[in-house]
Amino acid sequence: MPTVDSVMLDFRAAQFTKRSIKSASKLEGLRLAMSMIDLTTLEGKDSPQKVRGLCRKAVRPHEEELEPAVPSVAAVCVYPALVKVAKEELAGSSVKVASVATGFPSGQFSLDVRLADVRAAVADGADEIDMVINRGAFLAGRYEQVAREIREVKEACALSPSPFGRGIKGEGMHGQESANALTPDPSPRGRGARAHLKIILETGELETYDNIRRAADLAIEAASSVPGAAGLKDGEVFVKTSTGKVTPAATMASTLILLEAVRDHYRRTGVRIGVKPAGGIRQAKQALHYLVMVKETLGEEWLTPRLFRFGASALANDLLRQIVKQTTGHYTASYDFSEA
Amino acid sequence: MTDQRVAIKAAELSSPGIAIPGRQGAAPPAEGGWDYSPAPERAKVTIAPRYELFIKGKFVAPKSKKYFASINPANEDVLCELAEAGKEDVDAAVRAAKAAGPKWAALEPKERAKFLFRIARRIQERARELAVLETMDGGKPITESRDIDIPLAAQHFFYHAGWCDKLEYAFPGISNSGTGVSPVRSRKSRTRGTPVPPSPIGVCGQIIPWNFPLLMAAWKLAPALACGNTCVLKPAETTSLTALRLAEILQEIELPPGVVNIVTGAGATGQHIVNHPQVRKIAFTGSTEVGKLILKACATSGASGGDKKLTLELGGKSPNIIFEDASIDQAIEGIVQGIYFNQGHVCCAGSRLFVAESILDEVIEKLTHRMKSLRLGEPLDKNTDIGAINSKAQLATIHRYLEVGEREGARKIVPSENGEAAPPALPSKGYWCRPCLFTDVQPSHVIAREEIFGPVLAVMSFRTPEEAITRANNTPYGLAAGVWTDKGAKMFEIARKLKAGVIWCNTFNKFDPASPFGGYKESGFGREGGVQGLRAYLNL
């Protein structure tokens, strides 16, 4: 059981922030960071209209022409009720639809309900599921329960869409008619394909570095041991720091622990697990610090949206502002960019 | 009318003037290879073509009439000429210090404190300039001079400013009986009477090394001045520039002339200081070899009757012990910080690594991986981790040890040369050494016994804690040690059994002015920093 000592972990995490990223490497890093964003809206007041706007932003973050063009973000991340809207709006683009599920953000629901939540999102076309682990069980020391639940969620991600997959009562489970009324059943994925899974540890609630490391190892191990998961592909499973609903959310230190767990797993198995810090990363400069950390901890093969993501919303416009500055030499006002 | 407008609008929309955002986004940047662009520190510092000696508050030409060149080890450019202080020059500096002594010692402690405080503030204000200069002169990465050397130097003066008016409380006086005997003697006489405050020693000769030039100057000057002494300081001949900049600062803050005198030069200059009869105390940081010569000279130095006070901070071959229950990824950082910090030019460097046999392979693999991300090159680049070796002579010494290591049968690993791609070329000029490690090292190997003072790590394994302690202590040195374990009791037990002046647990190379630093055995004696560091500068 690997332990984490806070003194040198914090020391190392701070070292990455001292790298000086200038000129060409800065522009390249900003563009890379943009392509790694899971552009997120997770509010009670989210509407289909807001999600459509978010999707437009995701595909084409900047309205103006710029050379080189600003890349699309990696995914939009929404509640299950809005997956259909997002899926439709993003049709034909490279941007994925990620959906939080399993009773996000608390996960304080029966396992049946959490699994139904996952199946419904997958059935509606979600390419990626962001699940929350059972922190209650983890902190009580019921590690096997946490692992079992992760395995079941991983299996639920593999279900091909079918009416049975819609969850408890089928039609209208997620309420918003507009979401369901748009298209009958687009059957967005082929049989046997599986949604990628991001496992949210909620590091802010786990509190200690040892807990975070243990949870990361447990999550990676559980997701890798699902029957039939022997051929786990690179990036099919992510570990993710936070829901964004708990303070502290992602920090350099907590993300570094995840990277170290992923590195050890790679050393043992040769499988590349993805990492996603989420919450609190609002500035371009912070994003560059994270990229430095990924590069120097896991290597450059992880510097791709397939293996590293930022869960963020405000970050997109700050990256944009810096990209425009690096490209044109001028700073722009915040109102020059559309709201995400 | 309405139709027309609609038509115009449609035409506008389809014209190339207005772009309608497409539904298709741009692809992510191409994968593979994101590297850091050069990030040179651009602050310019002026370096005069020639620097004189700083005696009695003024820069004066040496009576020796000799000068020597100071070289930038990263490109072998001559930075400037420095005066070489001969015997007469040292004598002038000592006489200036002696003359300034009584007034400085009699100054109200709180006023002395203000001078130290001003030095600290001025170092902070000129920090960027000092950092750039330190890097150009010594070859260390700008991030290290910027984040460690210069801030710590300022910190030392701040810390000791606080001690000036508290010496009586730190060292409660032994009383005298009012017999008119000088306070110095009466403190020793242990008779009853009025308490006597601790008194300064007089003129202190201070000789410092080239690995942390300004920081070592601060370590020496701050406690000496706080205690009311006056000083003659000799910086190392390869790294004198920041000490001379400090002399400028002393002028700026109007330190009374003669309180600090700075004489540049090599070994001979140092010898003149050591042998000078008026110098009451010698503080030396440097090699064990030279330390032994100084010890001998002080013991026999005729004119001062063998009564010179002496503190020595010498070499080391510090063990860094990693137990199997340690947090391994963090221990790797500690190993790197321990031996590759400042190109390994650190007297307390963790140059002997002892790893529990059960985790030896994992540690070597992870350490090798980590070392590949160390960036070697231009010291003024803000992303450089490993700068230039301080001098041609030191590089030759390191190379000699590398050869001996291989000849003795140890296996050399140079991680940056270990990948699929060819390693980035070393700069064509300057003195460079890629960080490396030796495995299969026997305790009897030269590279496991002698101080290399370069980015070279000797890796050995152990099976039990007893074996680790025995091997760690099997060295003529005793400066520092590192212990890595997750168990508190083990940490304290091992620390108690290690013979070393400084022991770091789950960290390495952490310095603080409040923490005393110094060694056992051939690593020297005396402590610097903390309340303990003041003792060497007071008659107690």
Interface residues (C-beta under 8 A of the other chain):
Chain A: P2 T3 V4 D5 V7 M8 L9 F11 R12 K18 R19 S20 I21 K22 S23 A24 S25 K26 E28 G29 R31 L32 S35 M36 R56 A58 V59 R60 P61 E63 E64 E65 P68 A69 V70 P71 S72 A74 G92 S93 S94 V95 E260 R267 L291 K295 E296 E300 L303 T304 P305
Chain B: A19 P21 G22 R23 Q24 G25 A26 A27 P28 P29 E31 G32 G33 W34 D35 Y36 S37 P38 A39 T143 D147 D325 A326 S327 I328 D329 Q330 A331 E333 G334 Q337 E365 S373 K382 N383 D486 N506 T507
